[in-house]
């Protein structure tokens, strides 16, 4: 489907996502204007794009601006497949869910964070035609960016690479006694990583990469998840046999998320992948380089 909009040469396009908090105590626009909170709001947006676009490549944030009462996020796409994945995530509600989860965690909110979103390409409101994916891609493709990335965004990107999206910060090592990990972190291949709830993008990445070993991972998760204990795995295999391995793996992790709620953490999936000797898949989901390439 996506190939139909490509007419030779590199594919580029631009869309603007508008965000407005529905929580009376949280004003995204005011927070972004405040120097101390600006980085946190940018991190929420960047992590959400990473979740929904399937990684760090194929797009870049050009500008975050005042669109009162909304906060406007202008995004340039340079890969039609990445753009398509973002649109599918936006259409399914995964983008709004990811924004809510990251905002709750990073802003330390005591209640659920709800927000209103709108997606535009030039004058076209894409929310009105999300069921027509090809049309949305065409609108974005025709809406070419009019500016280079703001210097402010450059600075925020550099800060984020240091704190979150590059190699995870290493805690000081004590030879005889290791420093205790913070409660919101976990360790993977000598890296200390920030824990979070599983996202739709995590489920998709797992389903694409696990193949026939989904049952083994399911049994490993089942050690701490009653919903995946015997005979749940065999039942899933039988129920979704005709749909294939991707759907079986997808339903497995979806059931884990549904059963565990906020306890369906990234660390638990990574630990199960390690137990099944699927470290390369764990690295792919985490978006980090393999250990030997460091």
NUTILO-815124 format. One record per residue (C-alpha): residue in one letter; x, y, z. Coordinates in nm, 4 decimals, decimal comma, padded with zeros to 6 digits. Layout:
<residu:A | X:X | Y:Y | Z:Z>;
...
***
This chain:
<residu:X | X:00,0000 | Y:00,0000 | Z:00,0000>;
<residu:X | X:00,2710 | Y:00,2468 | Z:00,1005>;
<residu:X | X:00,4627 | Y:00,1906 | Z:-00,2237>;
<residu:X | X:00,1834 | Y:00,3492 | Z:-00,4270>;
<residu:X | X:00,2623 | Y:00,6953 | Z:-00,2957>;
<residu:X | X:00,6294 | Y:00,6817 | Z:-00,3947>;
<residu:X | X:00,6994 | Y:00,8431 | Z:-00,7293>;
<residu:X | X:01,0748 | Y:00,8043 | Z:-00,7468>;
<residu:X | X:01,3436 | Y:00,9660 | Z:-00,5376>;
<residu:X | X:01,3588 | Y:00,9802 | Z:-00,1601>;
<residu:X | X:01,0230 | Y:00,9908 | Z:00,0200>;
<residu:X | X:00,9708 | Y:01,2809 | Z:00,2590>;
<residu:X | X:00,6732 | Y:01,4431 | Z:00,4194>;
<residu:X | X:00,5646 | Y:01,6499 | Z:00,7150>;
<residu:X | X:00,2869 | Y:01,6278 | Z:00,9741>;
<residu:X | X:00,2018 | Y:01,8261 | Z:01,2849>;
<residu:X | X:00,0658 | Y:01,6549 | Z:01,5942>;
<residu:X | X:-00,1281 | Y:01,8792 | Z:01,8323>;
<residu:X | X:-00,1452 | Y:01,7836 | Z:02,2001>;
<residu:X | X:-00,3681 | Y:01,9193 | Z:02,4761>;
<residu:X | X:-00,4009 | Y:01,7854 | Z:02,8269>;
<residu:X | X:-00,7516 | Y:01,7117 | Z:02,9532>;
<residu:X | X:-00,6273 | Y:01,7060 | Z:03,3122>;
<residu:X | X:-00,6947 | Y:02,0411 | Z:03,4858>;
<residu:X | X:-00,3677 | Y:02,0279 | Z:03,6799>;
<residu:X | X:-00,1453 | Y:01,9566 | Z:03,3796>;
<residu:X | X:-00,0920 | Y:02,2114 | Z:03,1015>;
<residu:X | X:00,1491 | Y:02,0738 | Z:02,8418>;
<residu:X | X:00,1990 | Y:02,4106 | Z:02,6741>;
<residu:X | X:00,2884 | Y:02,5839 | Z:03,0019>;
<residu:X | X:00,5160 | Y:02,2987 | Z:03,1051>;
<residu:X | X:00,7060 | Y:02,3113 | Z:02,7767>;
<residu:X | X:00,7548 | Y:02,6860 | Z:02,8129>;
<residu:X | X:00,9020 | Y:02,6374 | Z:03,1620>;
<residu:X | X:01,2768 | Y:02,5812 | Z:03,1440>;
<residu:X | X:01,2887 | Y:02,3009 | Z:03,4020>;
<residu:X | X:00,9998 | Y:02,0999 | Z:03,2545>;
<residu:X | X:01,0830 | Y:02,1560 | Z:02,8871>;
<residu:X | X:01,3201 | Y:01,8592 | Z:02,8700>;
<residu:X | X:01,0684 | Y:01,6271 | Z:03,0397>;
<residu:X | X:00,7916 | Y:01,7138 | Z:02,7912>;
<residu:X | X:01,0333 | Y:01,6704 | Z:02,5011>;
<residu:X | X:01,1353 | Y:01,3309 | Z:02,6382>;
<residu:X | X:00,7692 | Y:01,2249 | Z:02,6621>;
<residu:X | X:00,7172 | Y:01,3201 | Z:02,2968>;
<residu:X | X:01,0389 | Y:01,1580 | Z:02,1758>;
<residu:X | X:00,9772 | Y:00,8312 | Z:02,3579>;
<residu:X | X:00,6232 | Y:00,8225 | Z:02,2196>;
<residu:X | X:00,7498 | Y:00,8688 | Z:01,8642>;
<residu:X | X:01,0087 | Y:00,5974 | Z:01,9243>;
<residu:X | X:00,7334 | Y:00,3609 | Z:02,0394>;
<residu:X | X:00,4901 | Y:00,4412 | Z:01,7590>;
<residu:X | X:00,7360 | Y:00,4682 | Z:01,4687>;
<residu:X | X:00,9260 | Y:00,1532 | Z:01,5639>;
<residu:X | X:01,2605 | Y:00,3087 | Z:01,6540>;
<residu:X | X:01,4726 | Y:00,6195 | Z:01,6178>;
<residu:X | X:01,5116 | Y:00,6336 | Z:01,2407>;
<residu:X | X:01,2938 | Y:00,7534 | Z:00,9562>;
<residu:X | X:01,1726 | Y:01,0770 | Z:01,1165>;
<residu:X | X:01,2864 | Y:01,3826 | Z:01,3091>;
<residu:X | X:01,1195 | Y:01,6494 | Z:01,5201>;
<residu:X | X:01,1633 | Y:01,9868 | Z:01,3497>;
<residu:X | X:00,9885 | Y:02,2172 | Z:01,5922>;
<residu:X | X:00,7695 | Y:02,2229 | Z:01,9017>;
<residu:X | X:00,5595 | Y:02,5365 | Z:01,9102>;
<residu:X | X:00,2794 | Y:02,7249 | Z:02,0820>;
<residu:X | X:-00,0558 | Y:02,6462 | Z:01,9188>;
<residu:X | X:-00,2645 | Y:02,7613 | Z:02,2163>;
<residu:X | X:-00,4383 | Y:02,5743 | Z:02,3708>;
<residu:X | X:-00,2404 | Y:02,2956 | Z:02,1999>;
<residu:X | X:00,1282 | Y:02,2132 | Z:02,1951>;
<residu:X | X:00,2272 | Y:02,1602 | Z:01,8297>;
<residu:X | X:00,4885 | Y:01,9007 | Z:01,7329>;
<residu:X | X:00,6114 | Y:01,9252 | Z:01,3736>;
<residu:X | X:00,7573 | Y:01,5960 | Z:01,2504>;
<residu:X | X:00,9434 | Y:01,5311 | Z:00,9253>;
<residu:X | X:00,9283 | Y:01,1767 | Z:00,7882>;
<residu:X | X:01,1973 | Y:01,0466 | Z:00,5525>;
<residu:X | X:01,0782 | Y:00,6862 | Z:00,5282>;
<residu:X | X:00,7318 | Y:00,5936 | Z:00,4024>;
<residu:X | X:00,7285 | Y:00,2675 | Z:00,6012>;
<residu:X | X:00,8047 | Y:00,4501 | Z:00,9258>;
<residu:X | X:00,5374 | Y:00,7077 | Z:00,8469>;
<residu:X | X:00,2872 | Y:00,4307 | Z:00,7782>;
<residu:X | X:00,3692 | Y:00,2595 | Z:01,1090>;
<residu:X | X:00,3229 | Y:00,5891 | Z:01,2933>;
<residu:X | X:-00,0160 | Y:00,6448 | Z:01,1258>;
<residu:X | X:-00,1291 | Y:00,2941 | Z:01,2169>;
<residu:X | X:-00,0239 | Y:00,3501 | Z:01,5785>;
<residu:X | X:-00,1997 | Y:00,6878 | Z:01,5843>;
<residu:X | X:-00,5164 | Y:00,5443 | Z:01,4328>;
<residu:X | X:-00,5292 | Y:00,2562 | Z:01,6835>;
<residu:X | X:-00,4903 | Y:00,4895 | Z:01,9817>;
<residu:X | X:-00,1441 | Y:00,3557 | Z:02,0654>;
<residu:X | X:00,0141 | Y:00,7016 | Z:02,0305>;
<residu:X | X:-00,2262 | Y:00,8529 | Z:02,2822>;
<residu:X | X:-00,1718 | Y:00,5567 | Z:02,5166>;
<residu:X | X:00,2062 | Y:00,5887 | Z:02,4914>;
<residu:X | X:00,1904 | Y:00,9641 | Z:02,5553>;
<residu:X | X:-00,0235 | Y:00,9019 | Z:02,8615>;
<residu:X | X:00,2052 | Y:00,6313 | Z:03,0024>;
<residu:X | X:00,5265 | Y:00,8281 | Z:02,9534>;
<residu:X | X:00,3719 | Y:01,1497 | Z:03,0896>;
<residu:X | X:00,2410 | Y:00,9705 | Z:03,4010>;
<residu:X | X:00,5816 | Y:00,8216 | Z:03,4688>;
<residu:X | X:00,8061 | Y:01,1182 | Z:03,3899>;
<residu:X | X:00,5807 | Y:01,3824 | Z:03,5459>;
<residu:X | X:00,5129 | Y:01,1554 | Z:03,8479>;
<residu:X | X:00,1372 | Y:01,2017 | Z:03,8171>;
<residu:X | X:-00,0847 | Y:01,0396 | Z:04,0776>;
<residu:X | X:-00,3766 | Y:00,9946 | Z:03,8378>;
<residu:X | X:-00,4365 | Y:00,8737 | Z:03,4834>;
<residu:X | X:-00,3249 | Y:01,1294 | Z:03,2269>;
<residu:X | X:-00,5737 | Y:01,1907 | Z:02,9465>;
<residu:X | X:-00,5187 | Y:01,4163 | Z:02,6502>;
<residu:X | X:-00,6659 | Y:01,5328 | Z:02,3218>;
<residu:X | X:-00,4687 | Y:01,4891 | Z:02,0002>;
<residu:X | X:-00,5067 | Y:01,6107 | Z:01,6452>;
<residu:X | X:-00,2919 | Y:01,5282 | Z:01,3428>;
<residu:X | X:-00,2613 | Y:01,7602 | Z:01,0442>;
<residu:X | X:-00,0695 | Y:01,7690 | Z:00,7168>;
<residu:X | X:-00,0802 | Y:02,1230 | Z:00,5788>;
<residu:X | X:-00,4506 | Y:02,2171 | Z:00,5990>;
<residu:X | X:-00,5732 | Y:01,8561 | Z:00,6056>;
<residu:X | X:-00,6959 | Y:01,7171 | Z:00,9386>;
<residu:X | X:-00,5864 | Y:01,3546 | Z:00,9144>;
<residu:X | X:-00,8099 | Y:01,2459 | Z:01,2027>;
<residu:X | X:-01,0995 | Y:01,2717 | Z:00,9541>;
<residu:X | X:-00,9534 | Y:01,0161 | Z:00,7126>;
<residu:X | X:-00,7443 | Y:00,7762 | Z:00,9232>;
<residu:X | X:-00,9258 | Y:00,4769 | Z:00,7781>;
<residu:X | X:-00,7784 | Y:00,5750 | Z:00,4384>;
<residu:X | X:-00,4116 | Y:00,5141 | Z:00,5096>;
<residu:X | X:-00,2906 | Y:00,5783 | Z:00,1559>;
<residu:X | X:-00,4689 | Y:00,9139 | Z:00,1456>;
<residu:X | X:-00,3069 | Y:01,0175 | Z:00,4743>;
<residu:X | X:00,0346 | Y:00,9204 | Z:00,3387>;
<residu:X | X:-00,0295 | Y:01,1301 | Z:00,0289>;
<residu:X | X:-00,1287 | Y:01,4334 | Z:00,2349>;
<residu:X | X:00,1873 | Y:01,4002 | Z:00,4456>;
<residu:X | X:00,4033 | Y:01,3470 | Z:00,1360>;
<residu:X | X:00,2617 | Y:01,6623 | Z:-00,0260>;
<residu:X | X:00,3193 | Y:01,8618 | Z:00,2923>;
<residu:X | X:00,6917 | Y:01,9235 | Z:00,2633>;
<residu:X | X:00,8775 | Y:02,0800 | Z:00,5584>;
<residu:X | X:00,9412 | Y:02,4505 | Z:00,5226>;
<residu:X | X:01,2185 | Y:02,4803 | Z:00,7787>;
<residu:X | X:01,5268 | Y:02,3116 | Z:00,9171>;
<residu:X | X:01,5224 | Y:02,1746 | Z:01,2680>;
<residu:X | X:01,5149 | Y:02,4419 | Z:01,5396>;
<residu:X | X:01,8318 | Y:02,4946 | Z:01,7395>;
<residu:X | X:01,6280 | Y:02,4350 | Z:02,0548>;
<residu:X | X:01,5341 | Y:02,0878 | Z:01,9286>;
<residu:X | X:01,9001 | Y:02,0180 | Z:01,8462>;
<residu:X | X:01,9924 | Y:02,0998 | Z:02,2045>;
<residu:X | X:01,7121 | Y:01,8849 | Z:02,3488>;
<residu:X | X:01,8089 | Y:01,5931 | Z:02,1231>;
<residu:X | X:02,1669 | Y:01,6129 | Z:02,2486>;
<residu:X | X:02,0496 | Y:01,6146 | Z:02,6092>;
<residu:X | X:01,8197 | Y:01,3204 | Z:02,5473>;
<residu:X | X:02,0950 | Y:01,1143 | Z:02,3882>;
<residu:X | X:02,2992 | Y:01,1658 | Z:02,7020>;
<residu:X | X:02,0175 | Y:01,0759 | Z:02,9408>;
<residu:X | X:01,7907 | Y:00,8270 | Z:02,7721>;
<residu:X | X:01,8161 | Y:00,7235 | Z:02,4101>;
<residu:X | X:02,1840 | Y:00,6562 | Z:02,3780>;
<residu:X | X:02,3682 | Y:00,3871 | Z:02,5744>;
<residu:X | X:02,2105 | Y:00,3857 | Z:02,9181>;
<residu:X | X:02,4036 | Y:00,5691 | Z:03,1888>;
<residu:X | X:02,6228 | Y:00,3356 | Z:03,3865>;
<residu:X | X:02,5989 | Y:00,3506 | Z:03,7602>;
<residu:X | X:02,9286 | Y:00,3588 | Z:03,9545>;
<residu:X | X:03,0629 | Y:00,0091 | Z:03,9982>;
<residu:X | X:03,1776 | Y:-00,1125 | Z:04,3378>;
<residu:X | X:03,4117 | Y:-00,4082 | Z:04,3067>;
<residu:X | X:03,3029 | Y:-00,6047 | Z:04,6138>;
<residu:X | X:02,9479 | Y:-00,4796 | Z:04,6562>;
<residu:X | X:02,7276 | Y:-00,3585 | Z:04,3718>;
<residu:X | X:02,5253 | Y:-00,0405 | Z:04,4101>;
<residu:X | X:02,1541 | Y:-00,1218 | Z:04,4479>;
<residu:X | X:01,9448 | Y:-00,0530 | Z:04,1391>;
<residu:X | X:01,6736 | Y:00,2133 | Z:04,1606>;
<residu:X | X:01,3276 | Y:00,0569 | Z:04,1772>;
<residu:X | X:01,2376 | Y:00,1896 | Z:03,8316>;
<residu:X | X:01,5453 | Y:00,0409 | Z:03,6593>;
<residu:X | X:01,6691 | Y:-00,3006 | Z:03,5530>;
<residu:X | X:01,9969 | Y:-00,4440 | Z:03,4338>;
<residu:X | X:02,0617 | Y:-00,5958 | Z:03,0918>;
<residu:X | X:02,4084 | Y:-00,6905 | Z:02,9619>;
<residu:X | X:02,5829 | Y:-00,4630 | Z:03,2131>;
<residu:X | X:02,3593 | Y:-00,1730 | Z:03,1146>;
<residu:X | X:02,1230 | Y:-00,0058 | Z:03,3590>;
<residu:X | X:01,7978 | Y:00,0719 | Z:03,1810>;
<residu:X | X:01,4870 | Y:00,2591 | Z:03,2853>;
<residu:X | X:01,1885 | Y:00,0278 | Z:03,3262>;
<residu:X | X:00,8439 | Y:00,1072 | Z:03,1849>;
<residu:X | X:00,5164 | Y:-00,0523 | Z:03,0854>;
<residu:X | X:00,5119 | Y:-00,2469 | Z:02,7595>;
<residu:X | X:00,3834 | Y:-00,0499 | Z:02,4609>;
<residu:X | X:00,2049 | Y:-00,1452 | Z:02,1401>;
<residu:X | X:00,5368 | Y:-00,1022 | Z:01,9577>;
<residu:X | X:00,7020 | Y:-00,3512 | Z:02,1964>;
<residu:X | X:00,4272 | Y:-00,6053 | Z:02,1261>;
<residu:X | X:00,4698 | Y:-00,5587 | Z:01,7511>;
<residu:X | X:00,8495 | Y:-00,5890 | Z:01,7666>;
<residu:X | X:00,8232 | Y:-00,9045 | Z:01,9764>;
<residu:X | X:00,5656 | Y:-01,0594 | Z:01,7426>;
<residu:X | X:00,7744 | Y:-00,9828 | Z:01,4347>;
<residu:X | X:01,0950 | Y:-01,1285 | Z:01,5759>;
<residu:X | X:01,0206 | Y:-01,4186 | Z:01,8098>;
<residu:X | X:00,9049 | Y:-01,6743 | Z:01,5501>;
<residu:X | X:00,8503 | Y:-02,0311 | Z:01,6710>;
<residu:X | X:01,0033 | Y:-01,9568 | Z:02,0097>;
<residu:X | X:00,6996 | Y:-01,7617 | Z:02,1262>;
<residu:X | X:00,5863 | Y:-02,0616 | Z:02,3297>;
<residu:X | X:00,9150 | Y:-02,0753 | Z:02,5206>;
<residu:X | X:00,8911 | Y:-01,7056 | Z:02,6025>;
<residu:X | X:00,5290 | Y:-01,7562 | Z:02,7057>;
<residu:X | X:00,6263 | Y:-02,0299 | Z:02,9491>;
<residu:X | X:00,9014 | Y:-01,8095 | Z:03,0909>;
<residu:X | X:00,6511 | Y:-01,5264 | Z:03,1414>;
<residu:X | X:00,4085 | Y:-01,7782 | Z:03,2877>;
<residu:X | X:00,6395 | Y:-01,8333 | Z:03,5839>;
<residu:X | X:00,5193 | Y:-01,4987 | Z:03,7201>;
<residu:X | X:00,1887 | Y:-01,4582 | Z:03,5315>;
<residu:X | X:-00,0999 | Y:-01,6879 | Z:03,6210>;
<residu:X | X:-00,2841 | Y:-01,6072 | Z:03,2979>;
<residu:X | X:-00,0058 | Y:-01,7740 | Z:03,0951>;
<residu:X | X:00,0277 | Y:-02,0923 | Z:03,2968>;
<residu:X | X:-00,0608 | Y:-02,4314 | Z:03,1530>;
<residu:X | X:-00,2701 | Y:-02,4929 | Z:02,9478>;
<residu:X | X:-00,2956 | Y:-02,1278 | Z:02,8341>;
<residu:X | X:-00,0004 | Y:-02,1496 | Z:02,5906>;
<residu:X | X:-00,1319 | Y:-02,4607 | Z:02,4161>;
<residu:X | X:-00,4781 | Y:-02,3048 | Z:02,3975>;
<residu:X | X:-00,3363 | Y:-01,9958 | Z:02,2277>;
<residu:X | X:-00,1432 | Y:-02,2117 | Z:01,9804>;
<residu:X | X:-00,4593 | Y:-02,4029 | Z:01,8893>;
<residu:X | X:-00,6885 | Y:-02,0984 | Z:01,8768>;
<residu:X | X:-00,4640 | Y:-01,8916 | Z:01,6476>;
<residu:X | X:-00,2961 | Y:-02,1704 | Z:01,4513>;
<residu:X | X:-00,4480 | Y:-02,0629 | Z:01,1207>;
<residu:X | X:-00,3407 | Y:-01,7003 | Z:01,1678>;
<residu:X | X:00,0260 | Y:-01,7971 | Z:01,1970>;
<residu:X | X:00,3213 | Y:-01,7300 | Z:01,4256>;
<residu:X | X:00,2932 | Y:-01,3505 | Z:01,4308>;
<residu:X | X:-00,0663 | Y:-01,3584 | Z:01,5551>;
<residu:X | X:00,0104 | Y:-01,6309 | Z:01,8105>;
<residu:X | X:00,2985 | Y:-01,4263 | Z:01,9527>;
<residu:X | X:00,0908 | Y:-01,1069 | Z:01,9396>;
<residu:X | X:-00,1959 | Y:-01,2660 | Z:02,1313>;
<residu:X | X:00,0475 | Y:-01,4086 | Z:02,3883>;
<residu:X | X:00,1973 | Y:-01,0713 | Z:02,4788>;
<residu:X | X:-00,1384 | Y:-00,8947 | Z:02,4534>;
<residu:X | X:-00,2793 | Y:-01,1411 | Z:02,7062>;
<residu:X | X:00,0189 | Y:-01,0783 | Z:02,9338>;
<residu:X | X:-00,0404 | Y:-00,7003 | Z:02,9170>;
<residu:X | X:-00,4142 | Y:-00,7411 | Z:02,9728>;
<residu:X | X:-00,3659 | Y:-00,9710 | Z:03,2709>;
<residu:X | X:-00,0832 | Y:-00,7829 | Z:03,4417>;
<residu:X | X:-00,1853 | Y:-00,4216 | Z:03,3728>;
<residu:X | X:00,0702 | Y:-00,1773 | Z:03,5095>;
<residu:X | X:00,2867 | Y:-00,4703 | Z:03,6180>;
<residu:X | X:00,3422 | Y:-00,5730 | Z:03,2537>;
<residu:X | X:00,6873 | Y:-00,4214 | Z:03,2551>;
<residu:X | X:00,9606 | Y:-00,4192 | Z:02,9924>;
<residu:X | X:01,2015 | Y:-00,5777 | Z:03,2417>;
<residu:X | X:00,9853 | Y:-00,8902 | Z:03,2713>;
<residu:X | X:00,9786 | Y:-00,9416 | Z:02,8958>;
<residu:X | X:01,3538 | Y:-00,8849 | Z:02,8660>;
<residu:X | X:01,4224 | Y:-01,1323 | Z:03,1488>;
<residu:X | X:01,2070 | Y:-01,3958 | Z:02,9757>;
<residu:X | X:01,3873 | Y:-01,3354 | Z:02,6450>;
<residu:X | X:01,7212 | Y:-01,3767 | Z:02,8223>;
<residu:X | X:01,6010 | Y:-01,7004 | Z:02,9807>;
<residu:X | X:01,5178 | Y:-01,8264 | Z:02,6299>;
<residu:X | X:01,8561 | Y:-01,7100 | Z:02,4921>;
<residu:X | X:01,6883 | Y:-01,4495 | Z:02,2696>;
<residu:X | X:01,9169 | Y:-01,1621 | Z:02,3626>;
<residu:X | X:01,9302 | Y:-01,0265 | Z:02,0066>;
<residu:X | X:01,5525 | Y:-00,9823 | Z:02,0085>;
<residu:X | X:01,5750 | Y:-00,8114 | Z:02,3480>;
<residu:X | X:01,8371 | Y:-00,5738 | Z:02,2046>;
<residu:X | X:01,6103 | Y:-00,5011 | Z:01,9085>;
<residu:X | X:01,3118 | Y:-00,4206 | Z:02,1317>;
<residu:X | X:01,5296 | Y:-00,2030 | Z:02,3562>;
<residu:X | X:01,6778 | Y:-00,0237 | Z:02,0555>;
<residu:X | X:02,0379 | Y:-00,0744 | Z:02,1667>;
<residu:X | X:02,3460 | Y:-00,1950 | Z:01,9837>;
<residu:X | X:02,4628 | Y:-00,5517 | Z:02,0428>;
<residu:X | X:02,7144 | Y:-00,5846 | Z:02,3252>;
<residu:X | X:03,0048 | Y:-00,6809 | Z:02,1016>;
<residu:X | X:02,9707 | Y:-00,3645 | Z:01,8942>;
<residu:X | X:03,0173 | Y:-00,1258 | Z:02,1841>;
***
